[in-house]
């Protein structure tokens, strides 16, 4: 492949003349700021950023990269842990300026631009008493989260984010524009619901929203020494709990405010709850939870955007991140013993582990109904080493890998693609799509036979 440096200035100028958006090049004063991403551990130097402002810019950029055989990365503006929105020496197609949100109250749908973040969507939908299922941090990008699947607070009641995707506009590898849905380009619609950015650039999403206004939730914490006991109770409780109640399990250190000073820098296991049912029943529903005698609890009524943004302040852009994930069919004693072991060895105050339940509405979709292949798993787990100091990058990476290696023999074998780094290899990608990988390869061959869209958890053309 060519690098941007190998292109002549005339071809770059000609390309720029067809854009409404702007180019950012290495010699520009805003280049270093532009190349910053959420994960501060990623330090890549693209040859060019194209700051697209509309679909025409996206089409022109895809054509330019393909015709000049330039490595192409797609950046939506959110979190990607592996830094797969950047590439060295190639071209970054940046969608962060393609932002718009339209709520249609006649059918409770939401049209969202390819560069939006989920907090922006929540801000637009909340006044109408609506929400789209989407993660647990509001600074997450709409595009990346959706294309990978979308696990979060509302999964048990309303399914994954992809279960609420009704339609998407895409620019394909040949530069053409298509709309995909249950009735249009159905093979692509199947593939993008979990298949990541392998098949095109999504410029617009249309989602089904649901009646969610005020929720009842928040964290409950126990000393990390109780991990095995609380995990066994949680496993039994959440599997039989009403689908309106979600709770994800965690091992963590309390880093500081807004938590009480008595908890600071101590290790805990905990559960973050979110109940979207009848609020008059919330106190009764939470009685068995509070009967487990948490050392700290802060549960109550709050606007849905508040629980979605509860951890934003603790995890600002620019921190060092390394993460690994797996699916689990159970939380047996071998698994809980590993969580106690490594939860007791958390290396830095922001490092943590989460287990998200894949039950209720999320589990009623078949394993092959979308590209997301682990509907029968009970939990999606992620271990994240996090710290502001680059000097601690090796320490948090080693802890994360050791934790993962202790758990992986007890896992279901694959990982949620949004919880994968850029160093896990093709076999992990295959394992994460399981029986769906062969179909994804065939679709990839039809729509991207030269693998233009390869800076991702890559599905190789058949």
Secondary structure, 3 states (H helix, E strand, C coil): CECHHHCCHHHHHHHHHCCCCEEEECCCCCHHHHCCCCCCCCCCCCCEEEECCCHHHHHHHHHHHHHCCECEEEECCCCCCCCCCCCCCCEEEECCCCCCEEEECCCCEEEEECCCEHHHHHHHHHCCCEECCCCCCCCCEHHHHHHHCCCCCCHHHHCCHHHHEEEEEEECCCCCEEEEECCCCHHHHHHHCCCHHHCCEEEEEEEECEECCEEEEEEEEEEHHHHHHHHHHHHHHHHHCCCCEEEEEEEEECCCCCCCHHHCCCEEEEEEEEECCCHHHHHHHCHHHHCCCCCEECCEEEEHHHHHCCCCCCCCCCCEEEEEEEEECCCCHHHHHHHHHHHCCCCCCCCEEEEEECCHHHHCCCCCCCCCCCCCCCEEEEEEEEECCHHHHHHHHHHHHHHHHHHHCCCCCCCCHHHCCCCCCHHHHHHHHHHHHHHHHHHHHHHCCCCCCCCCCCCCCC
